[in-house]
Amino acid sequence: MSQDLSSSARKVQEALNRNGVACRVVEMPQSTRTAEDAARAVGCQVGQIIKSLIFRGKQSHQALLVAASGANRVNEKKVAALISEPLSKADADFVREKTGFAIGGVPPVGHAHPIRILIDEDLLQYDEIWAAAGTPRAVFKLTPEELQKITGGEVVAIK
């Protein structure tokens, strides 16, 4: 099954398998790069799409992944207060170095290095949500509970 996936999507499928969830990565014929594109591609609400946003701690230079509902904008000041450190946006090189994936396909699992993860509390209202799976065309469906299980992420208010 995963042999048909691109190498990046296969890495995500293997991470999901290791985490003991029955999620299956699918590669779509159309782009899933933005939350709007992904929602159109899978036929769900924009709020059900997980935007995996990478930030960089200004002092620690550590990566932080915010798994935000596609309908929400991250309040960076609020998130910075939650982690007790100012944030800056991560550039493409930093994102690839820390996650192993390019912007537009960053999944919530399977990263090159351990990353602290914050989960938008608004994702918990849905029965199913969708995440990027390593490429701008790959996604997988999961529940909010599975997201918490596979990421160890902390549920917080991000808007």
N, C-alpha and C positions, 0 to 999 in steps of 0.2 A: 504494500500500500504506500508506504512513505518513499519507496524507490522512485516513484513518479514525480516527487517533489523536487524543487530546486534545492541546492545545498543549504541555503539559509533557512528555508522552510523546513527542511528535514532536521536541521539542528533544533528547531523549536519543537517539532513532533517528538524527537528523542527526549527533550527536556520534559515534555508533558508526560511521556511514558514513564520516565524515571520518577516523576512526582505522583504516579499512581492515579491519574485521572483519565477518563475515557474520552477526552477531547480529541478531535480529529482536524488537522490542518487541511484547509482546502485552498487551492490557488484559483482565483477568479479570472475570467477573460478580461474583465475591466479593472481599472485602478481602484484600490481601496486606500490610497495614500492619505486622503483627508477623511474626517469623520462623516462628512456629507457623502463623499464618494462611497465609503464603506457601507453606510446605511442604505444607500440606493442599491448597491450590489447585492446585499444580503436580504433586503426587504424588511428593515426594522426602523425604529425611531433613532434619530441622531443621538439621543441620550443613552441608548444602549451600546454605543460604540465607546470602547476604552481608548482614550488618547494617552499614549505612553510618552510623557514629556520629560526630558532629561534636563536637569539644572545642575549647576556647579556651585558648591559652597565657596564663597569668596575667600574665606580664611583657610579652610581645610583642603580645598580643591577636590573634595570628594564628590562623587556623582550622587544625585538623588533622582529617583524616578517617581513622578506623580502620575498615578493611573487615574485620569480624570474622565468624567462623563463627557461625551462628545458635545453635549449641550452647554457645558459650563466653561467659563474662562477662569483660569487659576489666578487667585489673588496672591501674588508673589510675596507681598508684605506679611500676609497671614501665615503662609507656609514658612517663610523665614523665621517668624516668631515661634512657630511650632518646633522648628529644629534648632532654634537659638543661634542662627547664623544667617547673615545676608546671602542672597543668591544672585547668580548671574545666569543668563541663558548659556547653554552649552553650544559650542560650535560643532560642525559636522565631524571634525577630526576627533574631538573629545568624545562625542557620542559613539563613534565607531570604536575608539580605543577601549572605552569602559564597557560597552555592551556587546561589541562584536557585530553590530548591525548598523545599517545606514538609516538616517532620518527618513521617516515615511514608512518604515517597516519594523520599528523597534517593538518587540514583544515584551510582555511583563515577565517572561522567564527565559532561561537559557543564555544568560549574559556571560560575557568573557570574564568578568570579575563580580564579586558580590556587591550588590547595590541596595542601599536603603530604599524602601518603597512605601509611599503613602497612597492610600486608596480613597478616592472621593466617596464620601458617604452616600451621595446621590445614586451611585451604581447599585446600592443594596435594595432599591425599590423595584428592580426588574427581576423577572424569573430567569431570563437569559440575557447575557451580554456577549459582545464580540470584541476580540482583540486582534491586533496585528500579529503576523506570524513570520516575521523575518524579511519580507519583501513588500513592495508597494502593491502587490496583488494577492497576498496570502493572508488569510484570517482563520480564526477558530472560535467556536461558540463555547461558552462555559457559563456557570452560575456564579453569582457573587461569592458564594461560599467556597467554590473551587478556586476563585481568584485569591481569596484570603489564604487558602491552604497552600497553593503552589508558590505564592510570593512571600508569605510570612509578613505581608504588609500591614501597616497600621491604618485603620479606618479613621478618617478625619474630615472636617469641613474645609474645603479648599477654595470656596468662592466668597 
